[in-house]
Amino acid sequence: MRALKWMIPIHLGLAMIITAVIAPLLGATDERVGLYLMTFAGVYLLLWLLSFFYHRKHFYKLPHLYYLVLYFLYELLKANLKLAYEVVSIHDHMSPAVVAIPLDLTTDLEIMVFANLITLTPGTLSLDVSEDRKWLYVHTLYLDGGSTETFKHNLKKNFEQKILAITQ
């Protein structure tokens, strides 16, 4: 019964997101609400039927994926605003640095996602992974407060832990 409490909201949330993308492509408008409802019902039914063919633990990880995506979008917006301010500002607020970040991630997929999320965020760039895959070298334009430890902690806590919650 406890699993059912999680499955219904996750299926509903995923069905709503998929419906919001697919229904307008099918020509649904505000006047044609029935098409939205039929698309939603179809997607929800499909997700429910597919749930018998895969391991259900993957749906428990779906909220972690939502949190990672939302956090990345927040960081993306914040970094874009910071860089836009830097462009129009007279003063230079940059404090660039290359920082070695110790990795708790083990698989190639985890390291690749982590490095790409860092690179996609304006103002940071993943440079290299060490040979033993224990360190990721990151270039940043804004070393907050000049502290490499704060920068490392923020990346590890906010990106790395969210990736680990999804993949393990």
Secondary structure, 3 states (H helix, E strand, C coil): CHHHHHHHHHHHHHHHHHHHHHHHHCCCCCCCHHHHHHHHHHHHHHHHHHCCCCCCHHHHCHHHHHHHHHHHHHHHHHHHHHHHHHHHCCCCCCECEEEEEECCCCCHHHHHHHHHHHHHCCCEEEEEECCCCCEEEEEECECHHHCHHHHHHHHHHHHHHHHHHHHC
